[in-house]
Structures are given as C-alpha cells and as structure tokens.
Amino acid sequence: MTFSILARCPQTRMLGIATATRSFAVGARVPFAAARLGVVAIMSRADARLGHFAMDLLRQGYKASMVVDTLVRNDPFAEHRQLAVIDDDGDMAARTGTANTDWAGHQIHDGVIVLGNVLPGVQTLDAMRNRFAATAAEPFEDRLLSALEAGRNAGGQIGGQVSAALLVYDQDKFARIDLRVDQHNEPVGELRRVFEAYRPYIPYYIQRQRDPRVPPWHEWKPTV
C-alpha cells in the first residue's frame, strides 16, 4: 500500500527517498539511508528489521544487488515484500515479490528507482520517474518531493494516502532532511507544507549539529 522514489545524485552524491502509504507512520518502517553508504526501501508488509539489516550489509561492503539477494534469502515472507536499494557507487537493485497486491511493480532507470503496490496502475510510477527526470535543474530534495506529488496526482495508491516521509542524506553522518507526516487526510500535501516551512532552516540545523553555540532557531536569520 505504498509508493516511493529512491535516488542518488551523481554530482553531489546525495541519497534520498520520498514515500507515501495508506497506513500510519510510513517514515518509521519504509525509508532507510546513510551518507556514503546507500538508501533502502522496505515496502509491502514492511519490516523495519529488514531495513536495519540492509544498512548493516551495506556497511559490510555489499553492493545493492547483493543486499537484495541476501534479504530475500533470509526472509521467509520475501514474496510479500517490495525491496529497493541504491548504494553509494550508484548500483541499484529492486524486487517485487509475487504475493504483492496488484497493481505492484518497480522501475530502475538512470539513478532512480520507483516502486509501489496497491496502485491503480503503472501510471503512478511513470509519473514519479518522469517528474524526477524533468526537474534535473532543481535541488535534490525538491525533485524527490515533486516526484512524490506527481505520483499522487497520477492516482497514488488505491484508497488514498495517510502518511508520507522525506529522507535525504548529504555527506554528513546526520540527515540533511528527515521529515514525516504520520497521519493526515492528505499527507503528501502536508509534507510539502512542512518542507517549505523547514527549507530556510536547513543550513541552520546542519550548522547546529556541528556547533551547538549557534543561537536558537527563532533567533537565527535565514539567508533566503
């Protein structure tokens, strides 16, 4: 009951994922990422333990396809899952288990993976992939969120969405962006609202991680 886009920026090596689903708190179960390591989606009866396992495998030097193969071999419910991995070198792999609810599928193309289940059709994935490609001049996080909006506008998933999340890593060990809408009648739109409020403060929260002496956020002056 989820649709997602994962990507790696070849210029900046940023890694990110945007995702939405019909159940609560998608950000707690589906998206996983780490700087200079990779980005992972665990979907359709998502088990967060598989996400942590996937990240451990990436730390051990496994490539994307090896991660997916290992997850499948160690999961008795692999046919119920959808998996996607992009590693730091840009290698990509995805799998849609045979027990996923139609329509379900994935696409791998030019640094991007789009995938989903319980969708009205392939148009949700096509819209995400095409929007991401069409926004190449925009900031990486904007492209991910815009692609998620395009997927929603193309039909999203059957029954609508309840939660959404955006997770982006640059080269720091902490996330550049980690925003979640855990329950909302229109979570992708709410994620956009939260993101636009947060956007001017991205440099602030990066700086504060490195230097706790910076002033409180409400005293800090955005440069935009």
C-alpha positions as CSV (number, residue, x, y, z in Angstrom):
1,M,0.0,0.0,0.0
2,T,2.9,2.3,-0.7
3,F,4.7,4.2,-3.5
4,S,8.2,5.5,-3.2
5,I,11.1,7.1,-5.2
6,L,14.7,6.5,-4.3
7,A,17.6,8.3,-5.9
8,R,21.3,9.2,-5.8
9,C,22.6,12.5,-7.2
10,P,25.7,11.8,-9.3
11,Q,27.0,15.3,-8.8
12,T,26.6,15.7,-5.0
13,R,26.3,12.0,-4.1
14,M,23.3,12.9,-2.0
15,L,21.0,9.9,-1.3
16,G,17.3,10.2,-0.7
17,I,13.8,8.7,-0.6
18,A,10.3,10.1,-0.7
19,T,7.4,7.7,0.2
20,A,3.7,7.7,1.0
21,T,1.3,5.0,2.1
22,R,-2.3,4.3,3.2
23,S,-1.2,3.2,6.7
24,F,0.3,5.3,9.6
25,A,3.9,6.4,10.1
26,V,5.5,5.2,6.9
27,G,8.7,7.0,7.9
28,A,9.2,4.6,10.7
29,R,9.2,1.5,8.5
30,V,10.0,2.1,4.8
31,P,12.9,4.6,4.4
32,F,16.5,3.9,5.4
33,A,19.6,5.8,4.4
34,A,23.1,6.8,5.4
35,A,25.7,9.1,3.9
36,R,28.3,7.5,1.7
37,L,26.5,4.2,2.2
38,G,23.2,3.9,0.4
39,V,19.4,4.3,0.5
40,V,16.9,1.5,1.1
41,A,13.1,1.0,0.9
42,I,11.3,-1.9,2.6
43,M,7.7,-2.0,1.4
44,S,4.5,-4.0,1.5
45,R,4.1,-5.5,4.9
46,A,7.2,-3.5,5.7
47,D,9.5,-4.9,8.4
48,A,11.9,-2.3,9.8
49,R,14.3,-5.0,10.9
50,L,15.0,-5.7,7.2
51,G,15.9,-2.1,6.7
52,H,18.4,-2.2,9.5
53,F,19.8,-5.5,8.2
54,A,20.1,-3.9,4.7
55,M,22.1,-1.0,6.1
56,D,24.4,-3.4,8.0
57,L,25.0,-5.2,4.8
58,L,25.9,-2.0,3.0
59,R,28.4,-1.2,5.8
60,Q,30.0,-4.6,5.3
61,G,30.6,-3.6,1.6
62,Y,27.7,-5.5,0.0
63,K,26.6,-4.0,-3.3
64,A,22.9,-3.2,-4.0
65,S,22.1,-6.5,-5.8
66,M,23.8,-8.5,-3.1
67,V,21.8,-6.7,-0.4
68,V,18.5,-7.5,-2.1
69,D,19.5,-11.2,-2.7
70,T,20.6,-11.6,1.0
71,L,17.4,-10.0,2.3
72,V,15.3,-12.4,0.2
73,R,17.3,-15.5,1.3
74,N,16.8,-14.5,4.9
75,D,13.2,-13.6,4.8
76,P,10.5,-16.3,4.9
77,F,8.0,-13.7,3.7
78,A,10.1,-12.4,0.9
79,E,7.3,-12.8,-1.7
80,H,5.1,-10.4,0.3
81,R,7.8,-7.6,0.2
82,Q,9.0,-5.0,-2.1
83,L,12.7,-4.1,-1.8
84,A,14.8,-1.4,-3.3
85,V,18.5,-0.4,-2.7
86,I,20.8,2.2,-4.2
87,D,24.4,2.0,-2.9
88,D,26.9,4.8,-2.7
89,D,28.5,3.8,-6.0
90,G,25.2,4.2,-7.8
91,D,24.5,0.5,-8.2
92,M,20.8,-0.3,-8.0
93,A,18.5,-3.3,-7.3
94,A,14.8,-3.8,-6.7
95,R,12.4,-6.7,-6.3
96,T,8.7,-7.0,-6.2
97,G,7.5,-10.3,-4.5
98,T,4.9,-12.4,-6.2
99,A,2.5,-12.0,-3.3
100,N,2.2,-8.2,-3.5
101,T,-1.3,-6.9,-4.1
102,D,-1.9,-5.6,-7.7
103,W,-1.0,-3.4,-9.2
104,A,2.5,-3.7,-8.0
105,G,5.9,-3.2,-9.7
106,H,9.1,-1.3,-9.9
107,Q,11.2,0.6,-12.4
108,I,15.0,1.2,-12.4
109,H,16.3,4.0,-14.5
110,D,19.2,6.4,-14.6
111,G,20.0,6.7,-10.9
112,V,16.4,6.3,-9.8
113,I,14.1,3.5,-8.5
114,V,10.4,4.0,-8.4
115,L,8.2,1.2,-6.9
116,G,4.8,0.7,-5.4
117,N,1.9,-1.7,-4.6
118,V,-1.9,-1.5,-4.4
119,L,-1.7,1.1,-7.2
120,P,-4.3,1.8,-9.9
121,G,-1.6,1.1,-12.4
122,V,1.9,1.7,-13.7
123,Q,1.0,5.4,-14.3
124,T,1.9,6.2,-10.6
125,L,5.5,5.0,-11.2
126,D,5.7,6.6,-14.7
127,A,4.7,10.0,-13.3
128,M,7.2,9.9,-10.5
129,R,10.1,8.9,-12.8
130,N,9.2,11.4,-15.4
131,R,8.8,14.3,-13.0
132,F,12.2,13.5,-11.4
133,A,13.8,13.5,-14.8
134,A,12.1,16.7,-15.8
135,T,13.3,18.6,-12.7
136,A,17.1,18.0,-13.1
137,A,17.9,21.6,-12.5
138,E,16.2,21.8,-9.1
139,P,17.6,20.9,-5.7
140,F,17.7,17.2,-5.0
141,E,15.2,17.2,-2.2
142,D,12.8,19.3,-4.3
143,R,13.0,16.7,-7.0
144,L,12.1,13.8,-4.7
145,L,9.1,15.6,-3.2
146,S,7.9,16.8,-6.5
147,A,8.1,13.3,-7.9
148,L,6.1,12.0,-4.9
149,E,3.5,14.7,-5.6
150,A,3.4,13.6,-9.3
151,G,2.8,10.0,-8.2
152,R,-0.1,11.1,-6.0
153,N,-1.6,13.2,-8.8
154,A,-1.4,10.2,-11.2
155,G,-3.6,8.2,-8.9
156,G,-1.3,7.5,-5.9
157,Q,-2.5,4.2,-4.4
158,I,-5.9,2.8,-4.2
159,G,-7.8,4.2,-1.2
160,G,-5.5,7.2,-0.9
161,Q,-2.7,8.0,1.5
162,V,-2.4,8.6,5.2
163,S,1.3,9.1,5.9
164,A,4.4,10.4,4.0
165,A,8.1,10.9,4.6
166,L,11.1,12.6,3.0
167,L,14.7,11.4,4.0
168,V,17.8,12.9,2.4
169,Y,21.5,12.5,3.3
170,D,24.4,14.6,2.1
171,Q,27.9,13.8,3.2
172,D,27.3,14.2,7.0
173,K,26.5,11.3,9.3
174,F,23.3,13.1,10.2
175,A,20.3,13.5,7.8
176,R,20.1,16.7,5.8
177,I,16.3,16.3,5.8
178,D,14.2,13.8,7.8
179,L,10.6,14.9,7.7
180,R,7.5,12.8,8.4
181,V,3.7,13.2,8.3
182,D,2.5,10.2,10.4
183,Q,-1.3,10.7,10.0
184,H,-3.1,13.2,7.7
185,N,-6.0,13.2,5.3
186,E,-3.6,14.5,2.6
187,P,-0.1,13.6,3.8
188,V,1.8,14.4,0.7
189,G,0.4,17.9,0.6
190,E,1.1,18.3,4.4
191,L,4.6,17.0,3.8
192,R,5.0,19.8,1.2
193,R,3.8,22.4,3.7
194,V,6.2,21.2,6.4
195,F,9.1,21.0,3.9
196,E,8.5,24.6,2.7
197,A,8.5,25.8,6.3
198,Y,11.6,23.8,7.1
199,R,13.5,24.7,3.9
200,P,15.0,28.0,5.0
201,Y,16.3,26.4,8.2
202,I,18.2,23.5,6.5
203,P,21.5,25.3,6.8
204,Y,20.7,26.2,10.4
205,Y,20.1,22.6,11.5
206,I,23.2,21.5,9.7
207,Q,25.3,24.2,11.5
208,R,23.7,23.4,14.8
209,Q,24.8,19.8,14.6
210,R,28.4,20.9,14.2
211,D,28.3,23.8,16.6
212,P,25.8,23.9,19.5
213,R,26.7,27.5,20.2
214,V,24.5,28.8,17.4
215,P,21.5,30.8,18.5
216,P,18.0,29.2,18.8
217,W,16.3,28.7,15.5
218,H,13.8,31.5,16.1
219,E,16.7,34.0,16.5
220,W,18.7,32.7,13.6
221,K,18.2,34.6,10.3
222,P,17.7,32.6,7.2
223,T,19.7,33.8,4.2
224,V,16.9,33.2,1.7
